[in-house]
Amino acid sequence: MDQTFLHLRRLGLAEYEARVYGALLAHSPASATYIAKKCTLSRSSVYTTLSSLIAKGLVGTTYKNDVKQFIVEDLAALETMLERERAM
């Protein structure tokens, strides 16, 4: 298994979240179609996962040639998420 995936799982991300976030770490910005192919997930699963990552402040959106692209937010967002998880 990929080390990035394992680290993200240890940090508290769900399996699909870790897969999608890891793909974005390697290839950001990226379309949902590209992420789905990289992660071997359905696009609907990718969109659901991206919504979760956006809600956690880890992923943002932009547009390229009128196509919605997903980007990794500042890594400080990951630290913030970890602090919230620890506080619960």
Secondary structure per residue as TSV (DSSP state, phi and psi in degrees):
chain	resnum	aa	ss	phi	psi
A	1	M	-	360.0	151.1
A	2	D	-	-66.2	135.5
A	3	Q	H	-62.9	-39.1
A	4	T	H	-59.7	-44.7
A	5	F	H	-58.5	-47.1
A	6	L	H	-62.6	-41.0
A	7	H	H	-64.7	-42.6
A	8	L	H	-65.0	-37.3
A	9	R	H	-64.4	-42.0
A	10	R	H	-64.6	-28.4
A	11	L	T	-79.5	-4.3
A	12	G	T	109.5	3.3
A	13	L	-	-79.4	144.2
A	14	A	-	-67.8	166.9
A	15	E	H	-54.2	-54.8
A	16	Y	H	-65.3	-36.2
A	17	E	H	-61.0	-43.9
A	18	A	H	-65.3	-40.0
A	19	R	H	-64.8	-47.6
A	20	V	H	-68.4	-45.9
A	21	Y	H	-63.4	-40.5
A	22	G	H	-61.6	-41.0
A	23	A	H	-63.4	-40.0
A	24	L	H	-69.7	-33.3
A	25	L	H	-60.6	-36.3
A	26	A	H	-83.3	-30.1
A	27	H	S	-142.2	76.6
A	28	S	-	-119.4	133.3
A	29	P	S	-78.3	158.7
A	30	A	B	-150.0	150.3
A	31	S	-	-81.0	162.8
A	32	A	H	-63.4	-35.5
A	33	T	H	-63.1	-45.0
A	34	Y	H	-62.2	-45.4
A	35	I	H	-61.4	-43.3
A	36	A	H	-59.0	-42.5
A	37	K	H	-67.0	-43.3
A	38	K	H	-64.5	-36.4
A	39	C	H	-95.4	-3.2
A	40	T	T	49.5	50.9
A	41	L	-	-122.8	159.5
A	42	S	-	-71.0	154.4
A	43	R	H	-62.9	-35.1
A	44	S	H	-64.1	-39.5
A	45	S	H	-65.0	-38.8
A	46	V	H	-64.8	-44.6
A	47	Y	H	-62.9	-40.8
A	48	T	H	-62.6	-44.5
A	49	T	H	-66.5	-42.2
A	50	L	H	-61.4	-38.6
A	51	S	H	-60.6	-41.4
A	52	S	H	-64.4	-44.1
A	53	L	H	-67.2	-35.2
A	54	I	H	-65.7	-43.0
A	55	A	H	-61.6	-31.6
A	56	K	T	-83.0	-4.4
A	57	G	T	80.4	14.6
A	58	L	S	-92.0	-22.3
A	59	V	E	-131.5	144.0
A	60	G	E	-126.1	-178.8
A	61	T	E	-127.8	156.3
A	62	T	E	-151.5	177.5
A	63	Y	E	-127.5	141.4
A	64	K	E	-135.0	118.9
A	65	N	T	53.5	44.0
A	66	D	T	63.4	16.8
A	67	V	E	-111.1	128.0
A	68	K	E	-65.9	129.8
A	69	Q	E	-119.9	149.6
A	70	F	E	-111.3	138.3
A	71	I	E	-129.9	150.6
A	72	V	E	-75.4	129.1
A	73	E	-	-74.5	172.5
A	74	D	-	-50.2	137.6
A	75	L	T	-60.5	-14.8
A	76	A	H	-61.8	-27.0
A	77	A	H	-63.6	-36.1
A	78	L	H	-66.6	-40.2
A	79	E	H	-63.9	-41.8
A	80	T	H	-61.5	-43.2
A	81	M	H	-61.5	-41.7
A	82	L	H	-63.8	-40.9
A	83	E	H	-63.5	-41.1
A	84	R	H	-63.9	-41.6
A	85	E	H	-62.5	-41.7
A	86	R	H	-66.5	-34.3
A	87	A	H	-71.1	-20.0
A	88	M	-	-79.9	360.0
